[in-house]
Amino acid sequence: MGKFLLWVLILVMVVNTLSCLGCLEEERIALLHVNTHILNTTYGNSLDSWVEDKMSDCCKWSRVTCSNITGRVIGLYLSFVSYERVENWYINATVYLPFKHLNSLDLTRNNIAGVVENGGFDKLSKLRNLKELDLSYNNLNRNIFSSLSHLLSLKELYLDENPLDSPHNNSGHERLSGLNNLEILHMRSTKMEENNVLSALNLKDFINLKDLDISENKFQSFEPIKGIGGREMFLKHLC
């Protein structure tokens, strides 16, 4: 019992030490690279608290959440960072790869219309802990489906208010598929006009899907959704 208590005490001390260290230097530098990417490719606002100061704890920076235990960055909430930009923004998703423990990434309302060459969202598949991705209120089109289909770790995906009606090239890549860990999928008001919801979503892959919102679109048939695999699922599909 004495040895057990000793190990518990050591573990508590290690945890407390880690929590006091603040963010990792490599992730602080990576956040500065993200900020540079935003400033160099948009007319958006600077993230004022993201400063080039080694004494600055990036876990206390705005829009950043770190683990209380490891000090690793686990959440980035970058909505409206390019809100002043009139033109479309083409981002480089590889700037987020240094955040190995990233759990949630919010890029809503940034006029994102696509990605740069070799900087697609499929690169985020290397982030094994990424569970939530929010790309709502951007200008992404149907081509995004092929890269998003690589993000097998996702549990929540939000694509509301993107013009997902185009392009549609009948290549098979325009369907969202393969996300067998996905539990929540929201694609509200995306201008899709399909004869059948299966034209856009390969629903047989979404074996854990519980919440599907495809409301405010123009799907003509929802019949295949009912009772997928005998599972219960919250479905909002009002046209």
Backbone as CSV, one residue per row, in Angstrom:
resi,resn,N_x,N_y,N_z,CA_x,CA_y,CA_z,C_x,C_y,C_z
1,MET,0.826,-1.202,0.000,0.000,0.000,0.000,0.863,1.256,0.000
2,GLY,1.994,1.189,0.774,2.883,2.334,0.830,3.466,2.668,-0.532
3,LYS,3.868,1.607,-1.302,4.430,1.829,-2.632,3.380,2.421,-3.575
4,PHE,2.143,1.930,-3.423,1.058,2.431,-4.273,0.840,3.927,-4.050
5,LEU,0.785,4.326,-2.765,0.593,5.734,-2.446,1.757,6.582,-2.951
6,LEU,2.962,6.009,-2.903,4.137,6.722,-3.394,4.011,6.998,-4.888
7,TRP,3.567,5.961,-5.631,3.405,6.123,-7.075,2.302,7.131,-7.399
8,VAL,1.245,7.121,-6.608,0.166,8.106,-6.806,0.699,9.513,-6.593
9,LEU,1.504,9.690,-5.532,2.082,10.995,-5.236,2.992,11.463,-6.365
10,ILE,3.793,10.543,-6.897,4.696,10.883,-8.003,3.895,11.295,-9.235
11,LEU,2.828,10.539,-9.509,1.983,10.845,-10.668,1.352,12.225,-10.537
12,VAL,0.863,12.549,-9.343,0.262,13.861,-9.111,1.289,14.965,-9.315
13,MET,2.504,14.743,-8.841,3.559,15.739,-8.994,3.917,15.944,-10.452
14,VAL,3.973,14.845,-11.222,4.288,14.942,-12.649,3.203,15.726,-13.378
15,VAL,1.943,15.402,-13.078,0.820,16.094,-13.721,0.844,17.577,-13.407
16,ASN,1.071,17.910,-12.139,1.120,19.314,-11.740,2.268,20.053,-12.401
17,THR,3.407,19.344,-12.548,4.565,19.948,-13.205,4.266,20.257,-14.655
18,LEU,3.642,19.265,-15.345,3.315,19.450,-16.756,2.323,20.582,-16.957
19,SER,1.346,20.661,-16.065,0.312,21.685,-16.215,0.860,23.084,-15.976
20,CYS,1.978,23.171,-15.264,2.564,24.477,-14.992,3.543,24.917,-16.078
21,LEU,3.904,24.004,-16.959,4.895,24.312,-17.975,4.347,25.182,-19.087
22,GLY,3.019,25.206,-19.261,2.443,25.936,-20.373,2.594,25.147,-21.656
23,CYS,2.424,25.830,-22.772,2.439,25.114,-24.049,3.856,24.724,-24.449
24,LEU,3.937,23.759,-25.335,5.226,23.324,-25.843,5.786,24.368,-26.806
25,GLU,7.090,24.525,-26.795,7.718,25.519,-27.662,7.433,25.233,-29.135
26,GLU,7.454,23.957,-29.513,7.206,23.614,-30.917,5.790,24.002,-31.346
27,GLU,4.838,23.911,-30.410,3.473,24.281,-30.753,3.288,25.795,-30.715
28,ARG,4.024,26.481,-29.870,3.981,27.944,-29.872,4.465,28.471,-31.218
29,ILE,5.552,27.895,-31.707,6.091,28.298,-33.013,5.101,27.953,-34.124
30,ALA,4.473,26.782,-34.011,3.500,26.363,-35.022,2.302,27.310,-35.066
31,LEU,1.862,27.794,-33.903,0.762,28.751,-33.861,1.156,30.061,-34.539
32,LEU,2.384,30.474,-34.367,2.856,31.688,-35.041,2.862,31.495,-36.553
33,HIS,3.175,30.274,-36.994,3.129,29.968,-38.429,1.688,30.028,-38.947
34,VAL,0.755,29.558,-38.133,-0.662,29.647,-38.507,-1.056,31.110,-38.654
35,ASN,-0.636,31.928,-37.716,-0.958,33.360,-37.757,-0.355,34.014,-38.991
36,THR,0.876,33.654,-39.309,1.535,34.191,-40.503,0.778,33.784,-41.763
37,HIS,0.334,32.531,-41.805,-0.443,32.038,-42.950,-1.724,32.848,-43.115
38,ILE,-2.375,33.147,-42.015,-3.616,33.942,-42.070,-3.331,35.345,-42.577
39,LEU,-2.286,35.982,-42.035,-1.991,37.358,-42.402,-1.472,37.477,-43.832
40,ASN,-0.739,36.463,-44.291,-0.153,36.512,-45.630,-1.151,36.201,-46.732
41,THR,-2.259,35.536,-46.381,-3.191,35.084,-47.413,-4.564,35.722,-47.294
42,THR,-4.767,36.582,-46.313,-6.046,37.265,-46.161,-5.814,38.718,-45.792
43,TYR,-6.891,39.448,-45.752,-6.840,40.804,-45.231,-7.461,40.831,-43.836
44,GLY,-7.411,39.673,-43.194,-8.103,39.521,-41.921,-7.355,40.146,-40.758
45,ASN,-7.924,39.907,-39.588,-7.370,40.526,-38.382,-6.232,39.700,-37.826
46,SER,-5.263,40.370,-37.239,-4.180,39.683,-36.548,-4.705,39.126,-35.234
47,LEU,-4.169,37.997,-34.837,-4.503,37.429,-33.534,-3.555,38.075,-32.522
48,ASP,-4.021,39.127,-31.900,-3.151,40.020,-31.136,-2.400,39.346,-29.999
49,SER,-3.021,38.344,-29.401,-2.358,37.696,-28.267,-1.306,36.673,-28.709
50,TRP,-1.270,36.374,-29.989,-0.301,35.417,-30.524,0.987,36.176,-30.842
51,VAL,1.862,36.264,-29.889,3.031,37.131,-30.005,4.322,36.324,-30.026
52,GLU,5.321,36.919,-30.657,6.650,36.314,-30.735,7.408,36.626,-29.450
53,ASP,7.072,35.857,-28.413,7.671,36.071,-27.098,7.763,34.713,-26.416
54,LYS,8.970,34.225,-26.190,9.155,32.907,-25.613,8.601,32.804,-24.200
55,MET,8.404,33.936,-23.555,7.859,33.923,-22.203,6.330,33.892,-22.209
56,SER,5.750,34.018,-23.385,4.289,34.035,-23.501,3.759,32.608,-23.594
57,ASP,2.831,32.268,-22.727,2.246,30.925,-22.702,1.131,30.847,-23.735
58,CYS,1.365,30.094,-24.813,0.381,30.057,-25.897,-0.909,29.355,-25.477
59,CYS,-0.898,28.637,-24.394,-2.130,28.029,-23.891,-3.099,29.086,-23.364
60,LYS,-2.573,30.298,-23.125,-3.414,31.394,-22.656,-3.787,32.346,-23.785
61,TRP,-3.357,32.026,-25.004,-3.698,32.861,-26.145,-5.175,32.687,-26.488
62,SER,-5.766,33.719,-27.053,-7.165,33.633,-27.478,-7.327,32.587,-28.566
63,ARG,-8.478,31.932,-28.557,-8.862,30.947,-29.571,-8.066,29.641,-29.488
64,VAL,-7.311,29.463,-28.414,-6.503,28.256,-28.233,-6.925,27.559,-26.943
65,THR,-7.113,26.250,-27.028,-7.370,25.455,-25.829,-6.305,24.368,-25.723
66,CYS,-5.759,24.233,-24.526,-4.737,23.214,-24.276,-5.241,22.205,-23.251
67,SER,-4.660,21.044,-23.268,-4.963,20.033,-22.262,-4.408,20.474,-20.910
68,ASN,-5.208,20.332,-19.867,-4.748,20.684,-18.519,-3.687,19.725,-18.012
69,ILE,-3.597,18.575,-18.639,-2.653,17.550,-18.184,-1.342,17.614,-18.943
70,THR,-1.414,17.667,-20.279,-0.197,17.586,-21.091,0.306,18.940,-21.572
71,GLY,-0.554,19.952,-21.562,-0.164,21.240,-22.118,-0.229,21.294,-23.622
72,ARG,-0.652,20.210,-24.256,-0.761,20.157,-25.718,-1.978,20.927,-26.208
73,VAL,-1.856,21.533,-27.384,-2.978,22.215,-28.011,-4.000,21.174,-28.458
74,ILE,-5.238,21.307,-27.985,-6.288,20.359,-28.351,-7.456,21.032,-29.081
75,GLY,-7.496,22.365,-29.072,-8.582,23.070,-29.746,-8.125,24.372,-30.355
76,LEU,-8.524,24.607,-31.627,-8.259,25.877,-32.296,-9.580,26.395,-32.846
77,TYR,-9.943,27.615,-32.466,-11.245,28.182,-32.804,-11.015,29.470,-33.592
78,LEU,-10.897,29.312,-34.912,-10.430,30.386,-35.774,-11.526,30.929,-36.684
79,SER,-12.735,31.027,-36.179,-13.804,31.617,-36.954,-13.576,33.127,-37.108
80,PHE,-13.978,33.667,-38.264,-13.915,35.102,-38.529,-12.496,35.670,-38.568
81,VAL,-11.470,34.853,-38.711,-10.120,35.434,-38.743,-9.861,36.169,-40.052
82,SER,-10.659,35.888,-41.071,-10.507,36.623,-42.332,-11.792,37.348,-42.692
83,TYR,-12.492,37.815,-41.686,-13.812,38.396,-41.925,-13.764,39.655,-42.768
84,GLU,-12.620,40.332,-42.834,-12.516,41.549,-43.633,-12.175,41.248,-45.090
85,ARG,-11.905,40.007,-45.372,-11.508,39.634,-46.729,-12.727,39.604,-47.645
86,VAL,-12.627,40.253,-48.806,-13.708,40.261,-49.784,-13.596,39.052,-50.703
87,GLU,-12.389,38.721,-51.111,-12.154,37.615,-52.024,-12.203,36.283,-51.277
88,ASN,-12.201,35.196,-52.045,-12.148,33.870,-51.452,-10.760,33.581,-50.889
89,TRP,-10.737,32.722,-49.896,-9.485,32.342,-49.238,-9.192,30.874,-49.534
90,TYR,-7.984,30.601,-50.014,-7.525,29.238,-50.263,-6.468,28.917,-49.216
91,ILE,-6.790,27.999,-48.343,-5.923,27.767,-47.187,-4.973,26.593,-47.415
92,ASN,-3.983,26.516,-46.566,-3.034,25.403,-46.557,-3.258,24.625,-45.262
93,ALA,-3.926,23.492,-45.370,-4.294,22.730,-44.165,-3.086,22.133,-43.461
94,THR,-1.939,22.075,-44.121,-0.764,21.464,-43.496,-0.232,22.293,-42.331
95,VAL,-0.649,23.557,-42.229,-0.153,24.375,-41.109,-0.683,23.855,-39.773
96,TYR,-1.684,22.990,-39.805,-2.250,22.461,-38.561,-1.642,21.108,-38.163
97,LEU,-0.774,20.562,-38.995,-0.227,19.238,-38.725,0.673,19.159,-37.490
98,PRO,1.356,20.232,-37.063,2.181,20.115,-35.850,1.388,19.845,-34.578
99,PHE,0.065,20.035,-34.628,-0.746,19.882,-33.418,-1.266,18.448,-33.338
100,LYS,-0.397,17.560,-32.911,-0.666,16.122,-32.947,-1.836,15.708,-32.067
101,HIS,-2.148,16.504,-31.063,-3.228,16.167,-30.141,-4.493,16.982,-30.402
102,LEU,-4.537,17.670,-31.542,-5.680,18.523,-31.858,-6.958,17.697,-31.932
103,ASN,-7.952,18.143,-31.175,-9.231,17.448,-31.088,-10.330,18.185,-31.844
104,SER,-10.257,19.525,-31.851,-11.318,20.323,-32.451,-10.717,21.470,-33.257
105,LEU,-11.210,21.640,-34.506,-10.744,22.720,-35.374,-11.955,23.436,-35.959
106,ASP,-12.068,24.725,-35.659,-13.189,25.554,-36.103,-12.660,26.611,-37.071
107,LEU,-13.110,26.526,-38.332,-12.694,27.480,-39.361,-13.908,28.151,-40.004
108,THR,-14.952,28.345,-39.235,-16.191,28.879,-39.777,-16.060,30.352,-40.172
109,ARG,-16.887,30.739,-41.149,-17.055,32.136,-41.562,-15.745,32.806,-41.953
110,ASN,-15.018,32.163,-42.857,-13.735,32.706,-43.315,-13.633,32.846,-44.826
111,ASN,-14.735,32.697,-45.544,-14.714,32.784,-47.009,-13.766,31.765,-47.643
112,ILE,-13.601,30.625,-46.996,-12.732,29.588,-47.547,-13.406,28.970,-48.759
113,ALA,-12.704,29.010,-49.902,-13.250,28.476,-51.145,-12.521,27.217,-51.604
114,GLY,-11.423,26.902,-50.945,-10.650,25.726,-51.337,-9.307,25.722,-50.647
115,VAL,-8.391,24.953,-51.206,-7.069,24.783,-50.606,-5.992,25.013,-51.652
116,VAL,-4.783,25.283,-51.186,-3.653,25.418,-52.095,-3.181,24.036,-52.523
117,GLU,-2.372,23.987,-53.547,-1.853,22.710,-54.034,-1.066,22.001,-52.930
118,ASN,-1.338,20.726,-52.759,-0.696,19.880,-51.732,-1.011,20.345,-50.309
119,GLY,-2.077,21.110,-50.163,-2.458,21.564,-48.827,-3.896,21.243,-48.501
120,GLY,-4.401,20.143,-49.062,-5.806,19.792,-48.903,-6.160,19.301,-47.512
121,PHE,-7.474,19.237,-47.250,-7.944,18.790,-45.941,-7.621,17.320,-45.684
122,ASP,-7.335,16.563,-46.733,-6.958,15.159,-46.546,-5.681,15.040,-45.725
123,LYS,-4.843,16.072,-45.737,-3.614,16.059,-44.937,-3.916,15.943,-43.448
124,LEU,-5.099,16.418,-43.040,-5.469,16.366,-41.625,-5.705,14.940,-41.142
125,SER,-5.711,13.979,-42.054,-5.864,12.575,-41.650,-4.707,12.115,-40.771
126,LYS,-3.606,12.852,-40.809,-2.459,12.525,-39.950,-2.719,12.890,-38.491
127,LEU,-3.746,13.698,-38.248,-4.099,14.089,-36.881,-5.082,13.069,-36.331
128,ARG,-4.570,12.026,-35.703,-5.381,10.889,-35.276,-6.376,11.230,-34.173
129,ASN,-6.169,12.367,-33.506,-7.062,12.763,-32.422,-8.128,13.759,-32.847
130,LEU,-8.145,14.142,-34.122,-9.104,15.136,-34.588,-10.504,14.532,-34.631
131,LYS,-11.384,15.067,-33.799,-12.757,14.539,-33.677,-13.799,15.484,-34.252
132,GLU,-13.535,16.779,-34.236,-14.535,17.753,-34.649,-13.937,18.750,-35.636
133,LEU,-14.594,18.905,-36.788,-14.169,19.862,-37.798,-15.381,20.679,-38.229
134,ASP,-15.276,21.996,-38.101,-16.379,22.890,-38.459,-15.923,23.811,-39.583
135,LEU,-16.525,23.620,-40.763,-16.220,24.429,-41.943,-17.457,25.191,-42.417
136,SER,-18.385,25.396,-41.536,-19.645,26.037,-41.902,-19.440,27.490,-42.343
137,TYR,-20.391,27.977,-43.164,-20.421,29.375,-43.591,-19.145,29.781,-44.322
138,ASN,-18.733,28.928,-45.257,-17.625,29.251,-46.150,-18.115,29.138,-47.595
139,ASN,-17.206,29.056,-48.544,-17.566,28.976,-49.963,-17.043,27.697,-50.603
140,LEU,-17.037,26.627,-49.840,-16.527,25.349,-50.330,-17.543,24.676,-51.247
141,ASN,-17.048,24.053,-52.328,-17.950,23.365,-53.238,-17.834,21.853,-53.088
142,ARG,-18.482,21.142,-53.982,-18.619,19.687,-53.869,-17.284,18.933,-53.893
143,ASN,-16.258,19.536,-54.485,-14.967,18.868,-54.574,-14.346,18.587,-53.205
144,ILE,-14.828,19.269,-52.182,-14.253,19.086,-50.852,-14.521,17.687,-50.308
145,PHE,-15.565,17.029,-50.827,-15.949,15.714,-50.308,-14.822,14.688,-50.397
146,SER,-14.071,14.701,-51.495,-13.032,13.680,-51.682,-11.948,13.781,-50.621
147,SER,-11.551,15.000,-50.254,-10.509,15.150,-49.234,-11.049,14.909,-47.835
148,LEU,-12.275,15.342,-47.571,-12.871,15.121,-46.253,-13.098,13.641,-45.979
149,SER,-13.271,12.858,-47.023,-13.530,11.425,-46.853,-12.324,10.670,-46.314
150,HIS,-11.181,11.336,-46.221,-9.979,10.714,-45.652,-9.895,10.871,-44.137
151,LEU,-10.750,11.700,-43.566,-10.618,12.041,-42.143,-11.389,11.041,-41.289
152,LEU,-10.851,9.859,-41.175,-11.565,8.740,-40.553,-11.728,8.890,-39.049
153,SER,-10.968,9.758,-38.429,-11.083,9.933,-36.970,-12.253,10.829,-36.585
154,LEU,-12.831,11.546,-37.546,-13.873,12.527,-37.222,-15.108,11.891,-36.615
155,LYS,-15.632,12.571,-35.586,-16.926,12.212,-35.010,-17.984,13.272,-35.299
156,GLU,-17.531,14.503,-35.559,-18.460,15.590,-35.853,-17.934,16.389,-37.042
157,LEU,-18.819,16.616,-38.033,-18.460,17.376,-39.223,-19.594,18.341,-39.546
158,TYR,-19.249,19.623,-39.668,-20.238,20.661,-39.917,-19.890,21.391,-41.216
159,LEU,-20.827,21.344,-42.175,-20.621,21.951,-43.486,-21.765,22.885,-43.860
160,ASP,-22.504,23.356,-42.889,-23.665,24.202,-43.155,-23.287,25.439,-43.976
161,GLU,-24.233,25.847,-44.843,-24.113,27.109,-45.577,-22.879,27.178,-46.469
162,ASN,-22.525,26.060,-47.114,-21.532,26.042,-48.172,-22.240,25.691,-49.482
163,PRO,-21.807,26.213,-50.632,-22.461,25.912,-51.909,-22.062,24.538,-52.456
164,LEU,-22.550,23.499,-51.813,-22.152,22.136,-52.173,-22.900,21.605,-53.390
165,ASP,-23.609,22.481,-54.085,-24.321,22.058,-55.290,-23.399,21.933,-56.491
166,SER,-22.168,22.432,-56.397,-21.286,22.418,-57.559,-19.834,22.238,-57.095
167,PRO,-18.933,21.715,-57.983,-19.279,21.071,-59.236,-19.733,19.629,-59.006
168,HIS,-20.402,19.072,-59.982,-20.882,17.693,-59.916,-20.431,17.008,-61.198
169,ASN,-19.402,16.174,-61.103,-18.766,15.658,-62.320,-18.987,14.170,-62.549
170,ASN,-19.853,13.539,-61.720,-20.187,12.124,-61.897,-18.981,11.189,-61.813
171,SER,-17.914,11.639,-61.161,-16.720,10.804,-61.048,-16.778,9.888,-59.841
172,GLY,-17.735,10.104,-58.966,-17.810,9.318,-57.745,-17.161,10.024,-56.580
173,HIS,-16.298,11.009,-56.868,-15.597,11.726,-55.807,-16.466,12.790,-55.164
174,GLU,-17.622,13.044,-55.746,-18.469,14.092,-55.199,-19.348,13.591,-54.066
175,ARG,-19.185,12.323,-53.696,-19.942,11.799,-52.556,-19.060,11.758,-51.315
176,LEU,-19.645,12.139,-50.198,-18.947,12.026,-48.921,-19.059,10.586,-48.448
177,SER,-17.925,9.974,-48.124,-17.944,8.545,-47.798,-16.826,8.196,-46.830
178,GLY,-16.864,6.971,-46.344,-15.759,6.409,-45.578,-15.652,6.812,-44.125
179,LEU,-16.480,7.738,-43.660,-16.321,8.273,-42.298,-17.091,7.399,-41.306
180,ASN,-16.530,6.240,-41.015,-17.272,5.262,-40.209,-17.283,5.558,-38.716
181,ASN,-16.570,6.590,-38.282,-16.639,7.005,-36.877,-17.542,8.217,-36.669
182,LEU,-18.056,8.751,-37.762,-18.843,9.977,-37.693,-20.156,9.753,-36.961
183,GLU,-20.440,10.641,-35.991,-21.682,10.574,-35.224,-22.623,11.731,-35.541
184,ILE,-22.050,12.878,-35.911,-22.853,14.070,-36.219,-22.415,14.624,-37.566
185,LEU,-23.386,14.823,-38.468,-23.116,15.413,-39.770,-24.180,16.455,-40.061
186,HIS,-23.753,17.719,-40.184,-24.675,18.808,-40.477,-24.305,19.426,-41.825
187,MET,-25.266,19.419,-42.740,-25.091,20.006,-44.071,-26.333,20.821,-44.409
188,ARG,-26.725,21.672,-43.515,-27.937,22.473,-43.687,-27.704,23.598,-44.694
189,SER,-28.681,23.824,-45.551,-28.690,24.940,-46.495,-27.410,24.990,-47.335
190,THR,-27.175,23.912,-48.072,-25.981,23.828,-48.923,-26.319,23.827,-50.408
191,LYS,-27.582,24.140,-50.730,-28.034,24.326,-52.114,-28.038,23.043,-52.935
192,MET,-27.909,21.909,-52.288,-27.879,20.651,-53.040,-29.262,20.318,-53.574
193,GLU,-29.298,19.929,-54.846,-30.527,19.509,-55.498,-30.284,18.131,-56.102
194,GLU,-30.652,17.100,-55.383,-30.394,15.729,-55.810,-31.698,14.943,-55.866
195,ASN,-31.747,13.981,-56.771,-32.909,13.094,-56.810,-32.979,12.263,-55.544
196,ASN,-31.816,11.950,-55.006,-31.753,11.074,-53.852,-30.588,11.480,-52.972
197,VAL,-30.759,11.391,-51.659,-29.699,11.788,-50.741,-28.436,10.946,-50.939
198,LEU,-28.597,9.723,-51.450,-27.430,8.861,-51.665,-26.524,9.382,-52.768
199,SER,-27.000,10.319,-53.571,-26.146,10.926,-54.586,-25.053,11.777,-53.956
200,ALA,-25.281,12.230,-52.736,-24.318,13.092,-52.052,-23.598,12.385,-50.909
201,LEU,-24.284,11.427,-50.275,-23.730,10.783,-49.083,-23.742,9.265,-49.250
202,ASN,-22.596,8.659,-49.020,-22.529,7.199,-49.037,-22.866,6.714,-47.623
203,LEU,-24.143,6.729,-47.316,-24.597,6.535,-45.941,-24.261,5.167,-45.367
204,LYS,-24.055,4.183,-46.200,-23.743,2.852,-45.679,-22.409,2.828,-44.939
205,ASP,-21.561,3.816,-45.218,-20.268,3.908,-44.529,-20.401,4.498,-43.137
206,PHE,-21.465,5.279,-42.907,-21.597,6.024,-41.655,-22.289,5.164,-40.600
207,ILE,-21.597,4.144,-40.163,-22.213,3.131,-39.303,-22.489,3.630,-37.888
208,ASN,-21.903,4.766,-37.512,-22.123,5.307,-36.167,-22.892,6.622,-36.176
209,LEU,-23.433,6.997,-37.329,-24.122,8.276,-37.456,-25.391,8.308,-36.607
210,LYS,-25.509,9.360,-35.794,-26.655,9.517,-34.897,-27.446,10.790,-35.172
211,ASP,-26.804,11.791,-35.752,-27.430,13.095,-35.942,-27.093,13.586,-37.346
212,LEU,-28.115,13.632,-38.213,-27.936,14.078,-39.589,-28.879,15.238,-39.870
213,ASP,-28.312,16.390,-40.220,-29.120,17.560,-40.555,-28.820,17.941,-42.005
214,ILE,-29.762,17.667,-42.902,-29.640,18.069,-44.300,-30.834,18.939,-44.675
215,SER,-31.313,19.691,-43.713,-32.473,20.546,-43.934,-32.131,21.716,-44.850
216,GLU,-33.173,22.334,-45.386,-33.056,23.503,-46.253,-32.245,23.213,-47.508
217,ASN,-32.353,21.978,-48.017,-31.821,21.598,-49.312,-33.005,21.185,-50.189
218,LYS,-32.724,20.609,-51.355,-33.799,20.232,-52.263,-33.700,18.767,-52.671
219,PHE,-33.373,17.917,-51.705,-33.402,16.484,-51.972,-34.839,16.064,-52.262
220,GLN,-35.008,15.218,-53.267,-36.345,14.791,-53.646,-36.766,13.489,-52.978
221,SER,-35.775,12.750,-52.462,-36.098,11.483,-51.816,-35.208,11.266,-50.614
222,PHE,-35.818,10.784,-49.522,-35.086,10.488,-48.292,-35.282,9.041,-47.871
223,GLU,-35.932,8.262,-48.704,-36.322,6.905,-48.330,-35.162,6.036,-47.852
224,PRO,-33.976,6.076,-48.496,-32.882,5.205,-48.053,-32.386,5.490,-46.646
225,ILE,-32.690,6.700,-46.125,-32.189,7.052,-44.798,-32.917,6.271,-43.705
226,LYS,-34.159,5.967,-43.945,-34.987,5.398,-42.889,-34.483,4.021,-42.477
227,GLY,-34.144,3.894,-41.206,-33.754,2.591,-40.668,-32.454,2.054,-41.219
228,ILE,-31.455,2.926,-41.405,-30.167,2.459,-41.919,-29.558,1.476,-40.942
229,GLY,-29.404,0.245,-41.384,-28.810,-0.773,-40.528,-29.587,-1.020,-39.257
230,GLY,-30.850,-0.609,-39.217,-31.658,-0.802,-38.017,-31.322,0.162,-36.903
231,ARG,-30.499,1.188,-37.189,-30.067,2.104,-36.138,-31.071,3.223,-35.956
232,GLU,-31.121,3.733,-34.745,-31.902,4.933,-34.481,-31.026,6.145,-34.742
233,MET,-31.591,7.148,-35.420,-30.797,8.323,-35.767,-31.706,9.537,-35.782
234,PHE,-31.211,10.627,-35.206,-31.944,11.885,-35.277,-31.744,12.452,-36.674
235,LEU,-32.836,12.714,-37.383,-32.752,13.180,-38.754,-33.587,14.431,-38.929
236,LYS,-32.955,15.461,-39.433,-33.671,16.680,-39.779,-33.473,16.898,-41.276
237,HIS,-34.530,16.710,-42.055,-34.356,16.795,-43.484,-35.463,17.603,-44.164
238,LEU,-36.025,18.544,-43.462,-37.084,19.358,-44.041,-36.549,20.131,-45.240
239,CYS,-37.256,20.111,-46.339,-36.793,20.771,-47.550,-37.097,22.270,-47.495
